[in-house]
Amino acid sequence: MNTNPQNPVQTTRFLARPDGRISYDVTGTGPLVVLVPGMGDLRSAYRYLAPVLAAAGYQVACTDLRGHGESDTTFASYGDADTAGDVSALIEELGGPAVIVGNSMGAGAAVLAAAGHPELVSGLVLVGPWVRNGANGTLQRALFRLVMARPWAAAAWKFYLPKLYAGQRPGDFEDYRDQLVANLHRPGYAKAFSLTTRTDHALAEARLADVTQPAMVIMGELDPDFPDAAAEAHWIGQTLHGEVVMVPDAAHYPQSQQPSLTADAIIRFLASVHRHA
């Protein structure tokens, strides 16, 4: 799971779900924090953040999405709602409640989990969050899904990733990108990835008003997924009555592009959540 040689490899655990298993690992002790990656990513997207949170006194669970990483590819459906169900089940398994940190599509799933199961979720950290379909239009979304279709998914994702890492890249970027591409070459994983690109974030947008937990929005200033990253972050923050943190010299993955800044903000948020609990 872990591509950072300075951090120990964690033992993979599996959560049984209808149609398959979800892979995850756990480190540390204390209040529970669940880290959820985005589409096309692995739980090792949090390889820099997880050990820092564990050292700060938290039990940290990193999960793979269904059809990603070490999770199975036998699922009948993929997307925000499915991931929200998986995350909620994982929190129950680990004896929550938990603060959910969700990156990209993982943020939409986090919103649905918080709205649907408020007893399981004590707070939300939304990183580079996709919680609505945005203004890029139906045609552009259809073209993206076509480009990321199964025959050429691995090559397309390899080509697209540098754009999502605009600004400072982690030192192991090339190795990590190779790991992502290799995962897509495994039987069944490109198909699962392509199905995940069909996610409709309108489900998350419809439930934003139902989220009552404390929230923090973390957005890279250079995030290319949004026409105006700052405007998107502040709209989400205002809607959730949460704090917004803009991360300089980072794009869609501030947790690995600017790990110290991101970890400091999250640890401060976690302390606030548990201080007021």
N, C-alpha and C positions, 0 to 999 in steps of 0.2 A: 504493500500500500504506500509506503513512504519512500520518496525519492531523495530526501535530504539525508546525506550520510551522517550528519551530526545528531540525528534523531533516531531512536531505536524503532525497528519495524514492529508494529503492533499485531497481536494475534487476531485473525479474522473470526468473527462470530456470525451466526446466521439467524435471522428472524423469519419464521415460517409465516407466509401469507397465502391467501387463495391464489393458486396458479403458480407459485414459486417462492423463492427465498430472497430476502434482502440482506446484503452483507454490511457489516459494520465492525468497528472496533471501539474499545473503551480504554481510557487512561485517566489516572488521577482519582481523587476522592473529594467529596463535597457536594454542593448544589449542582444539579444536572444542567449541562449545556449540550444541545444537539446541533451539530454542524451539518448542513445540507448543501451539497454542491449544485451546480446548474447543469443544464443539458450539455451532453458531450464531454462532461468533466468527470473526474474521479474523486473519491473522498480524500485522496492525497492532495487535492487542491488546498487543503487546510494543514499541510505539512509544517508550515511555519507557525500558524496560529495555535493549533491544538496543544503542543507542548508548553507554550507560554501560559495558556489558560489553566492547564493542569498544574503548573508550578505556582499559579496564583491562588490555588485552593479550590478548584472545580473538578467535578467528574465530567469528562468530555467524551461524548460519543460522536464519532464521524461515520456517516452512512453513505453508501453508494445508492444512486437512483436505481430503480428497477431497469434491467437491461443494460446496466453500466457496471464497469469494474468487475467485482466478483459476484454481483447479484445475478440471478437467473434471467434468461431471455424467454421464459415460457409464459410470460404474462399476456393476458388478452387485451389489455389496454395500458396506455402510458399517458402521463400528463400531470397537471397541477393537482387535480382532485385525487388521483391515484397516489401521488407522492404524499399528499397531506394525510391520506389514510395510513400509509406506511409509517410516516413520522409519528403520528398519534399512537399507533400500535407499538412503536419502539419506545416511546416515552412511558407507556403503560408497562411494558416489559421491564424497563429499568427503574420503575417506581418513582416517576416524576412527582411534581410538575417540573418543567424545564423551560429555560430560555432557548428559543430556536434562533440560530444564525443561519439565514438562507441567502445564498448567492444566486443572482440571475433568476432562472425559473424556480429555484429553491425558495426564493422569497415569496413568490405567488403561492406555493404550497404551504409556506409558513403562515401566511395570512389566512388561508382556508382552515388550517389546523387550529389556529387561535380563535377564529370565529365559530368553528364547529364544536370545539372541545375546550372551552375556556378554563375548565378545571385542570387541564393538563399543561397549559401554557402560561408561564408567569411573565414572559416578555418576548419581544421580537427585535432582532437586529437584521435589517434588510440591506444586503450588500449588492450594489449594481442591480437593483431590483426590477424585475419584470412583474408588475402587478396589474397591468392593463395592456391592451394590444397596441396602443400608441398610434402615432399619426402616420406611420409609413405605408398604410393602405393595404387593402386585400391583395392587390396585384403583386406588390413587393414581397408580402409574406408568402404568397404562392410561389414566386420565383426562388425565394430562399429555400423553401421546402423541396423544390425541384432540384436545386443545386446539391442539396444534402441528401438526395435519394440514394438508395442502397448501392447501385453500381459504382458510384464515384464518391461515396460519403467520406471515406478515409482521406482521399487526396484533397477533396474540397475543404475538409475541416483543417487539415494541415496547412493549406494555403491561407485560410481565413484567420487562424489563430493569432498570427503576429499583429494583425490589426486590433484585436481585442486586448493586446498587451502593449498598446501605445504608451510611450513614456518609459519609465524604468522597468526593465524586465528582471525577474529573479535570475540568479547566477546559473541555475540549473534548467533554464527555459528550454533549451534544445533537447535535453534528455527527457524532460517532462512531456514535451510535445511528441517525441518519439513513442513514449509510453501510451499516450492517448491514441495515436495512430495505430499502434500495434493492437490495442484493445479492440479497435474497430475492425481489424482484419480477422478477429476470431469468429468462428461460426455463430451466426445469429445476432451478433452485436451491432453490425451496421444496420440491419433491419430494425432493431429496437431503437437505435438512435434516430433513424428516419421517422419512425412512428412518433417519437417524442417531439420532433419538430412541429408536429401538427397541434401542439398544445394551444388551447384557447384561454388567454389570460383574462377574458371577460368574466369568468367565474370568480377570480380573485377580486377584480375591481368591484363586483357586485357585493362582496362581503366586507370591504374595507370599513364601512360605517359600523359594522358589527364588532369590530375589534376594540376592546376596552383596555387591553394590557398596555403597559409602557412600551414605547417603541423608539428605536434609533434607526436612521437611514444613513448609510455610508455609501458615497458615490465617488468614483474616480473623476477628477475634473476633465479627463480626456476620453471618457467612455464613449465609443463611437456608436453604441447601440441606440443612442437617443439624439435627436436633433439639437437639444439643449439639455445637457446632463444636469446642470444646476437647477434649471426650471423643473425638470422631472423630479429631482430629489426633493425640492422644496414643496412641490405639489403633494407628494406622498407624505412628507413630514407634516404638512398642514392638515391633511386629511386624517392622519392618525394622531395628531397632537403630539408629535414626537420630535426629538432633536435631529438635526441634519449635520452630518460631518462630510465636508468635501475634502478629498485627498489629492494633493498635488502630485503631478508627474506619475499618475496612475490612470488606468482605463477601467476595464471591466472586472479586474481581479486585484483590488487593492490589498486583499489579505495576503497575497504573495508578492505583489509589486512594491508595497510599502508596509511590510509586516509590523514594524514597530509602531508606526502611527495608528494603524488599524487596531492592533492589539491593545494599545493604551486606551483608545476610545471605548472599545468593547469592555475592558476590565472596569473602567469607570462606570459604564452603564450597568454592568452586572452588580457592582457594589451598591449602586442606587436602587436597583430592583430589590435586592435582598435586604437593604436597610429599611425600605418602606413596606416590606411584606408583612 
